[in-house]
Amino acid sequence: MTKEEIKKIVENSKKVLEQDHENFAKSIKSDLALFKKKTLDQI
């Protein structure tokens, strides 16, 4: 593998990880909002 190939792989991995992180954060925020709503509805 050349240095350029490795660099491309690392960049692609970084993009995938950032997207996964963003999706995970959105999921957690969504779950939290839903939990708050359910809790408030119960009160």
C-alpha positions in Angstrom: 0.0 0.0 0.0 1.2 3.4 -0.8 1.2 6.4 1.5 -1.6 7.9 -0.6 -3.8 4.8 -0.3 -3.4 4.7 3.4 -4.2 8.5 3.6 -7.4 7.9 1.6 -8.5 5.0 3.8 -7.9 7.0 7.0 -9.9 10.0 5.6 -12.8 7.7 4.6 -12.7 6.0 8.0 -12.8 9.4 9.7 -15.8 10.5 7.6 -17.6 7.2 8.5 -16.9 7.6 12.2 -18.0 11.2 12.2 -21.3 10.3 10.5 -21.8 7.4 12.9 -21.1 9.7 15.9 -23.6 12.3 14.5 -26.3 9.6 14.0 -25.6 8.2 17.5 -25.9 11.7 19.1 -29.1 12.4 17.2 -30.5 9.0 18.4 -29.6 9.7 22.0 -31.1 13.2 21.9 -34.3 11.8 20.3 -34.6 9.1 23.0 -34.0 11.7 25.7 -36.7 14.0 24.3 -39.1 11.1 24.1 -38.3 10.0 27.6 -38.9 13.5 28.9 -42.2 13.7 27.1 -43.3 10.4 28.5 -42.2 11.4 32.0 -44.1 14.7 31.8 -47.2 13.0 30.5 -47.2 10.6 33.5 -47.0 13.5 36.0 
